C-alpha cells in the first residue's frame, strides 16, 4: 500500500520521537474519540506535546475541530502545533527544552 504524503511526515516524526526516547501515541480516528484530536500525542521529560501533521505545503489546512483541540491543549499549558515536516518538530522540541532549562535556572536563583 502506498504511503500518503501526510503519512510520510508522520513516519519521520515517529522515527524522530523514538530516537529521542519520547513516549507517543497516535489516536485512531474511528468516530468514537475526540473529533479534531491531533495526530500524535507526546510525553517527553514529563511535558505534554501534540502535533497535527500535514503533508508538506499543506500546513494551513487545519479544520475548525483541529484548531479547537490545539487551542484547548495550549490553554492547559501543553505544547501543540501543526507541522508539515520533522524539522519543525525538532525545532519545537529544542525551543521547548531551552525554555524549561531557563525556567529551572531562574527558579534556582
Backbone as numpy.savetxt, mean C-alpha at the origin, in Angstrom:
# Nx Ny Nz CAx CAy CAz Cx Cy Cz
-2.09 -18.60 -18.17 -2.93 -17.43 -18.17 -2.04 -16.18 -18.17
-2.34 -15.24 -19.01 -1.56 -14.01 -19.12 -1.81 -13.11 -17.91
-0.76 -12.45 -17.48 -0.87 -11.52 -16.36 -1.28 -10.14 -16.89
-2.21 -9.51 -16.22 -2.64 -8.17 -16.61 -1.55 -7.16 -16.25
-1.59 -5.97 -16.86 -0.62 -4.93 -16.47 -0.67 -4.63 -14.97
-1.86 -4.56 -14.38 -1.97 -4.33 -12.94 -1.42 -5.52 -12.16
-1.67 -6.72 -12.67 -1.14 -7.93 -12.03 0.38 -7.94 -11.98
1.02 -7.41 -13.01 2.49 -7.32 -13.03 2.98 -6.39 -11.93
2.29 -5.28 -11.72 2.65 -4.34 -10.65 2.48 -5.02 -9.29
1.35 -5.70 -9.09 1.09 -6.40 -7.84 2.19 -7.41 -7.55
2.60 -8.15 -8.55 3.64 -9.17 -8.39 4.95 -8.55 -7.92
5.35 -7.45 -8.53 6.59 -6.78 -8.14 6.50 -6.21 -6.72
5.35 -5.65 -6.38 5.16 -5.11 -5.04 5.25 -6.24 -4.02
4.59 -7.36 -4.27 4.64 -8.50 -3.35 6.08 -9.01 -3.18
6.81 -9.10 -4.28 8.21 -9.55 -4.20 9.03 -8.61 -3.34
8.83 -7.32 -3.51 9.56 -6.34 -2.71 9.19 -6.46 -1.23
7.90 -6.52 -0.93 7.46 -6.62 0.46 8.04 -7.86 1.12
8.03 -8.97 0.41 8.60 -10.21 0.94 10.10 -10.03 1.21
10.80 -9.33 0.32 12.26 -9.15 0.46 12.63 -8.30 1.67
11.72 -7.44 2.15 12.03 -6.61 3.32 11.39 -7.16 4.60
10.78 -8.33 4.51 10.22 -8.97 5.69 8.88 -8.42 6.14
8.16 -7.77 5.25 6.85 -7.23 5.59 5.79 -8.34 5.54
4.80 -8.24 6.42 3.61 -9.08 6.33 2.67 -8.37 5.38
2.05 -9.12 4.48 1.05 -8.50 3.60 -0.08 -9.47 3.33
-1.19 -8.90 2.93 -2.39 -9.67 2.64 -3.12 -8.99 1.49
-3.64 -9.80 0.60 -4.42 -9.28 -0.53 -5.85 -9.76 -0.39
-6.75 -8.87 0.07 -8.14 -9.28 0.24 -8.77 -9.72 -1.08
-9.55 -10.76 -1.02 -10.23 -11.25 -2.21 -11.51 -10.46 -2.41
-11.71 -9.94 -3.59 -12.92 -9.19 -3.90 -13.99 -10.14 -4.42
-14.87 -10.56 -3.53 -15.92 -11.50 -3.94 -17.31 -11.01 -3.56
-17.42 -9.72 -3.24 -18.72 -9.18 -2.86 -19.03 -9.32 -1.39
-18.19 -10.02 -0.64 -18.44 -10.24 0.78 -17.62 -9.30 1.67
-16.62 -8.65 1.10 -15.74 -7.78 1.90 -16.12 -6.32 1.76
-15.15 -5.48 2.09 -15.35 -4.04 2.00 -15.12 -3.59 0.57
-16.08 -2.94 0.00 -15.96 -2.44 -1.36 -14.96 -1.30 -1.39
-13.94 -1.42 -2.25 -12.93 -0.38 -2.38 -11.70 -0.60 -1.52
-11.68 -1.70 -0.77 -10.50 -1.99 0.07 -9.26 -2.05 -0.81
-8.15 -1.43 -0.39 -6.94 -1.45 -1.20 -6.48 -2.89 -1.51
-5.74 -3.03 -2.59 -5.30 -4.34 -3.08 -4.37 -5.07 -2.13
-3.47 -4.32 -1.48 -2.46 -4.96 -0.65 -2.42 -4.25 0.71
-2.67 -5.02 1.78 -2.61 -4.52 3.14 -1.29 -5.00 3.74
-0.58 -4.10 4.42 0.79 -4.40 4.87 0.96 -4.03 6.34
1.72 -4.85 7.05 2.20 -4.49 8.38 3.72 -4.61 8.33
4.39 -3.50 8.65 5.85 -3.47 8.62 6.33 -2.75 9.86
7.09 -3.46 10.67 7.62 -2.90 11.91 6.52 -2.29 12.78
5.37 -2.94 12.79 4.26 -2.49 13.63 3.43 -1.36 13.05
3.65 -1.02 11.79 2.92 0.07 11.15 2.04 -0.47 10.03
0.82 0.07 9.94 -0.14 -0.37 8.93 -0.01 0.48 7.67
0.04 -0.20 6.54 0.08 0.46 5.24 -0.87 -0.26 4.29
-1.34 0.48 3.32 -2.23 -0.11 2.31 -1.89 0.49 0.95
-1.86 -0.37 -0.06 -1.54 0.08 -1.40 -2.61 -0.37 -2.38
-3.18 0.60 -3.07 -4.08 0.32 -4.19 -3.21 0.35 -5.43
-3.08 -0.79 -6.10 -2.21 -0.86 -7.27 -3.00 -0.63 -8.55
-2.34 0.04 -9.47 -2.92 0.31 -10.79 -1.88 -0.05 -11.84
-2.33 -0.28 -13.05 -1.42 -0.50 -14.17 -0.62 0.79 -14.40
0.58 0.64 -14.90 1.43 1.78 -15.17 0.68 2.83 -15.99
0.70 4.07 -15.51 0.01 5.16 -16.20 -1.46 5.31 -15.85
-1.99 4.41 -15.04 -3.42 4.45 -14.68 -3.64 4.87 -13.23
-2.65 5.56 -12.67 -2.67 5.89 -11.24 -3.87 6.76 -10.84
-4.42 7.50 -11.76 -5.57 8.35 -11.44 -6.91 7.65 -11.59
-6.91 6.39 -11.98 -8.16 5.64 -12.16 -8.62 5.01 -10.84
-8.98 5.87 -9.89 -9.41 5.42 -8.57 -10.91 5.60 -8.46
-11.59 4.57 -8.00 -13.03 4.66 -7.85 -13.37 5.45 -6.58
-14.61 5.87 -6.48 -15.07 6.59 -5.29 -14.92 5.71 -4.05
-15.22 4.42 -4.17 -15.08 3.50 -3.04 -13.62 3.36 -2.62
-12.72 3.28 -3.59 -11.29 3.17 -3.27 -10.80 4.43 -2.57
-11.21 5.58 -3.07 -10.82 6.84 -2.45 -11.34 6.92 -1.02
-12.58 6.52 -0.82 -13.17 6.53 0.53 -12.35 5.67 1.49
-12.00 4.47 1.06 -11.24 3.56 1.93 -9.85 4.12 2.24
-9.18 4.67 1.23 -7.86 5.27 1.44 -7.97 6.43 2.43
-8.97 7.27 2.27 -9.18 8.40 3.18 -9.43 7.92 4.61
-10.21 6.85 4.78 -10.51 6.33 6.11 -9.25 5.76 6.77
-8.42 5.09 6.00 -7.15 4.56 6.54 -6.26 5.71 6.99
-6.18 6.74 6.18 -5.36 7.91 6.55 -5.91 8.60 7.80
-7.23 8.70 7.94 -7.82 9.31 9.13 -7.47 8.52 10.39
-7.24 7.23 10.23 -6.87 6.36 11.36 -5.35 6.33 11.56
-4.64 7.24 10.90 -3.18 7.36 10.96 -2.45 6.19 10.31
-3.10 5.52 9.39 -2.43 4.52 8.58 -1.84 5.18 7.34
-1.00 4.45 6.66 -0.39 4.93 5.42 -1.15 4.26 4.27
-1.67 5.04 3.35 -2.43 4.48 2.23 -2.15 5.30 0.98
-1.80 4.59 -0.10 -1.45 5.26 -1.35 -1.91 4.45 -2.55
-2.10 5.15 -3.66 -2.33 4.52 -4.95 -0.98 4.53 -5.66
-0.58 3.37 -6.19 0.72 3.26 -6.86 0.56 2.56 -8.20
1.48 2.86 -9.11 1.48 2.13 -10.39 2.84 1.51 -10.71
3.75 1.50 -9.71 5.02 0.79 -9.87 5.63 0.53 -8.50
6.49 -0.47 -8.43 7.11 -0.85 -7.17 8.03 0.23 -6.63
8.61 1.04 -7.49 9.50 2.11 -7.03 8.76 3.10 -6.14
7.48 3.35 -6.42 6.68 4.24 -5.58 6.51 3.63 -4.19
6.28 2.33 -4.12 6.14 1.65 -2.83 7.44 1.78 -2.04
8.57 1.55 -2.70 9.87 1.66 -2.03 10.05 3.06 -1.45
9.73 4.08 -2.23 9.89 5.46 -1.78 8.96 5.75 -0.61
7.72 5.33 -0.69 6.75 5.56 0.39 7.25 4.93 1.69
7.74 3.70 1.61 8.23 3.00 2.80 9.48 3.69 3.34
10.39 4.09 2.46 11.61 4.79 2.91 11.26 6.09 3.63
10.37 6.88 3.05 9.96 8.15 3.66 9.28 7.90 5.00
8.41 6.89 5.05 7.73 6.55 6.30 8.74 6.15 7.37
9.71 5.32 7.00 10.72 4.88 7.96 11.56 6.05 8.47
11.90 6.98 7.59 12.66 8.17 8.01 11.85 9.00 9.00
10.56 9.11 8.76 9.67 9.86 9.65 9.64 9.21 11.03
9.57 7.89 11.08 9.52 7.15 12.35 10.83 7.36 13.12
11.96 7.28 12.42 13.25 7.48 13.07 13.33 8.88 13.67
12.89 9.88 12.93 12.91 11.27 13.43 12.03 11.41 14.67
10.85 10.79 14.64 9.94 10.87 15.78 10.56 10.22 17.02
11.17 9.06 16.82 11.80 8.36 17.95 12.97 9.17 18.51
13.73 9.77 17.63 14.87 10.57 18.06 14.41 11.79 18.83
13.37 12.46 18.35 12.89 13.66 19.03 12.25 13.31 20.37
11.66 12.12 20.48 11.03 11.69 21.74 12.08 11.32 22.78
13.29 10.97 22.36 14.35 10.60 23.29 15.07 11.83 23.83
14.84 12.97 23.21 15.53 14.21 23.65 14.91 14.78 24.90
